Structures are given as C-alpha cells and as structure tokens.
Amino acid sequence: MKRLIAATAATLGLMLASGAHADEKLAKANGCMTCHQMDKKVLGPSYKEIAAKYQGSKTAEADLVKKVKAGSKGVWGDMIMPPNAHVKDADIQAIVKWILTQK
C-alpha cells in the first residue's frame, strides 16, 4: 500500500511539474520570452514582478488575459505591450495562469 501511495504521489508530482514546464514552453513558442523573463526585466517586467503585482487580485487572470490579447500601455511605465491577437485564447489563458503562479 505504501508503494502505491508513493508511486501515485511521484506520478502526480511529475504531471504537475510537466504542466508548468509546458506553459513555459508556450510562452517561449509564442514570443513572450522576447520581452519578459522569469526574474529580470527585459523590455517588460519579469514574470515574478507581474505575479507579485497581481497577487490577491480576484480579477487578475481575466485582466491579464485581456491585456495580453489586446495589448496595453502605461501599466509598467511608458513601454507598450503590443497586441497578441495571433496567440490562441487557450494558450494565453494557460500562460497567464502560469505567470500568476511565479514567486
């Protein structure tokens, strides 16, 4: 029984880790990493800065999905984030969810 529980826990851990890695791959594949990095500002804020800014906001996911899709200006200074209408809605939502988990 202990082996079954350990095996199940290990499998679940791998599934969760691969999901996070898959969302990072989505960010790379859709060009997000050109302007954003995990923990340092490039052209736009780091993913950790974004997660920290929106921590505790009940509307963070919806707000960020809208900003990524339509583009935004003035949230992080004068830099403009261009619209990402070419990215699938499901991909944007997965990327935003992943960003919001960064600490």
ABEGO torsion letter per residue (X at the ends): XAAAAAAAAAAAAAAAAAAAAAAAAAAAAAGAAAABBAABBBABBBAAAAAAAABGBAAAAAAAAAAAAAEBBGAAEABBBBBAAABBAAAAAAAAAAAAABX
